[in-house]
Amino acid sequence: MKTLRRRRGAVPGTAAVLALVTGLAACGGGSSSSAAGSSGKPVQGGVISYAHVQEPPCVFGGWIQQAYISRNVLDGLVAEADDGSVVPWLATSWEKSADGLSYTFTLKPGVKFTDGTPLDAAAVAWNFDFWETPPDPTSGNSTAKVSLDPYYKGAKAIDATHVEIDLNKPYGEFLRLITQGYFGIQSPTAFKKEGLKKNCEQPIGSGAFTVAQWKHGEEIVLKRNPNYTSWPANAKHKGAAYVDEVDYKFVPDNVSRYASLGTGQSQVVYEVPTAQWKDAQSKYQTIKYITPGHPPSFFLDTTDGPFADKLVRQAFAYGADRKGAVEASFHGVIPYEGNPAVSQSTPGYNAQAAQDYPYDAAKANALLDQAGWVKGADGIRTKDGKPLTIRIPYGAGVILPQEATAALQILQQQWKQVGFDVKLIPLTQADLFAGKDSAPGTFDASPSYWTSPSPAILWIVYRPSTKAEPNGNNGSFFNDDQLSQVIQSANAEQDPAKSTPLYQQAQQIVQDNAAGVGFYTQYSLYAYSKNLHDFWLERSQGEPVFADAYYTK
């Protein structure tokens, strides 16, 4: 991630974007790993050509686009099963202390990184410290860091196969959070020897694949690790990968990317255009995944400009048919999300809060009247001689797909009918990573998201931002003591029956204050060849898994 800023994944997905090269921010949901059943005898070997959308700056790091790759190269301690439970991976078991402050993980014995060095407790402890305090500030992984701050205290090797992770205070979502690809374990020896630049392109893990080559602007070539021994408990087979190679290609053009499946140039395609989704379902195997975490929604600058007034924020929420625009632009394939704080596929989702602020132009007009904004002859409202101009910078094709851009254009016209002069400002990936138009006063509304399998995403996004501890992910700059206390109380609970009502209360506080405005759910739409089997998406945030995939004759 970065010194964090918002935007895709983890966003996080952005969710959230990053400001430093490997410090991006994160980027799952309803059916996370639904794949067609196996058919026929697996063929050993072959190449999977995978057509993706965006090229990341590094293989590992804090952006969801990086986690998609690193999940296949770097193994994690634990994984999330389809039922939401946390299952073994590099750790065969774990114990939590009675006070919730220590987790002791028992590691699989004999696992080696692909450089031949041992993946032992000391290596795991180094990785946790690396995420928290990287040796070079540009080499870190801000999604891992902000997922654990301020809870992480330290890590230590007890012996070769036992590592202890200590927390400053109980954190009920700790295990679920470390199932994400950002927490992949890499070789400390390789990192120290080769440095950031080399490890950025070819990190050394213990995973099913190694990075053989990165052809910038074209593809990353992943080669089978024949000595793979550390598959997760929810893997679909035991052993090394079936296929010899995965060619992870970058194809930003929607038409070309989807067409490559029909021509045989690709066997798996990411982000199928929603206009082609029915066609894809009729011709190929498909996976539709609704991402958990903070959904694509509008952060509103609550400290500066028109949205410093809650009445204007509420009028903005009521003033356009967001549900209708999403359904039209996404061809009914992707759901509207009325809850700006937590996606419907996230544990602890507040479905009632999602019903707030339905389209109501009359109510929007009344709120703007109350706030002192007067309609002019051109229909745009003014106050104290200033027009009600709303600047919306957005990641065109980076954070938002083409369908979302189309929805924005529909909403722009609807907001105009109640007096908002909305200016849509497309930004490039470089602009986003540089944090352009993300500081207070540089924008009014900004659509972004952050992927996470946990309702603790509320803490990552809405943790108060202070001069001593700035929170670049709090895109609305909404500092609220009650919200902070409720989220921290939820995080401290070990029992979901107790934490869920608190997380739901926090979502309602965000809605009551119109600190954000809902838009749609983050998603992944995959289509893949009928003779490819056991290709699946892991549950935590929809990272594609190639280790089990195989062809049949």
Secondary structure as GFF3:
##gff-version 3
##sequence-region A 1 553
A	DSSP	beta_strand	47	52	.	.	.	ID=ss1
A	DSSP	alpha_helix	64	70	.	.	.	ID=ss2
A	DSSP	beta_strand	78	80	.	.	.	ID=ss3
A	DSSP	beta_strand	86	88	.	.	.	ID=ss4
A	DSSP	beta_strand	91	96	.	.	.	ID=ss5
A	DSSP	beta_strand	102	107	.	.	.	ID=ss6
A	DSSP	alpha_helix	121	132	.	.	.	ID=ss7
A	DSSP	three_ten_helix	137	139	.	.	.	ID=ss8
A	DSSP	alpha_helix	142	148	.	.	.	ID=ss9
A	DSSP	beta_strand	152	159	.	.	.	ID=ss10
A	DSSP	beta_strand	162	167	.	.	.	ID=ss11
A	DSSP	alpha_helix	174	177	.	.	.	ID=ss12
A	DSSP	three_ten_helix	181	183	.	.	.	ID=ss13
A	DSSP	alpha_helix	188	201	.	.	.	ID=ss14
A	DSSP	beta_strand	209	215	.	.	.	ID=ss15
A	DSSP	beta_strand	219	224	.	.	.	ID=ss16
A	DSSP	beta_strand	245	250	.	.	.	ID=ss17
A	DSSP	alpha_helix	254	263	.	.	.	ID=ss18
A	DSSP	beta_strand	268	269	.	.	.	ID=ss19
A	DSSP	three_ten_helix	274	276	.	.	.	ID=ss20
A	DSSP	alpha_helix	277	283	.	.	.	ID=ss21
A	DSSP	beta_strand	285	290	.	.	.	ID=ss22
A	DSSP	beta_strand	293	300	.	.	.	ID=ss23
A	DSSP	three_ten_helix	306	308	.	.	.	ID=ss24
A	DSSP	alpha_helix	310	318	.	.	.	ID=ss25
A	DSSP	alpha_helix	322	329	.	.	.	ID=ss26
A	DSSP	three_ten_helix	353	355	.	.	.	ID=ss27
A	DSSP	alpha_helix	361	370	.	.	.	ID=ss28
A	DSSP	beta_strand	374	375	.	.	.	ID=ss29
A	DSSP	beta_strand	381	383	.	.	.	ID=ss30
A	DSSP	beta_strand	386	387	.	.	.	ID=ss31
A	DSSP	beta_strand	389	395	.	.	.	ID=ss32
A	DSSP	alpha_helix	402	417	.	.	.	ID=ss33
A	DSSP	beta_strand	421	427	.	.	.	ID=ss34
A	DSSP	alpha_helix	429	433	.	.	.	ID=ss35
A	DSSP	beta_strand	445	451	.	.	.	ID=ss36
A	DSSP	alpha_helix	457	462	.	.	.	ID=ss37
A	DSSP	alpha_helix	481	492	.	.	.	ID=ss38
A	DSSP	alpha_helix	496	512	.	.	.	ID=ss39
A	DSSP	beta_strand	516	518	.	.	.	ID=ss40
A	DSSP	beta_strand	523	528	.	.	.	ID=ss41
A	DSSP	beta_strand	532	533	.	.	.	ID=ss42
A	DSSP	beta_strand	536	537	.	.	.	ID=ss43
A	DSSP	beta_strand	544	545	.	.	.	ID=ss44
A	DSSP	beta_strand	550	551	.	.	.	ID=ss45
###
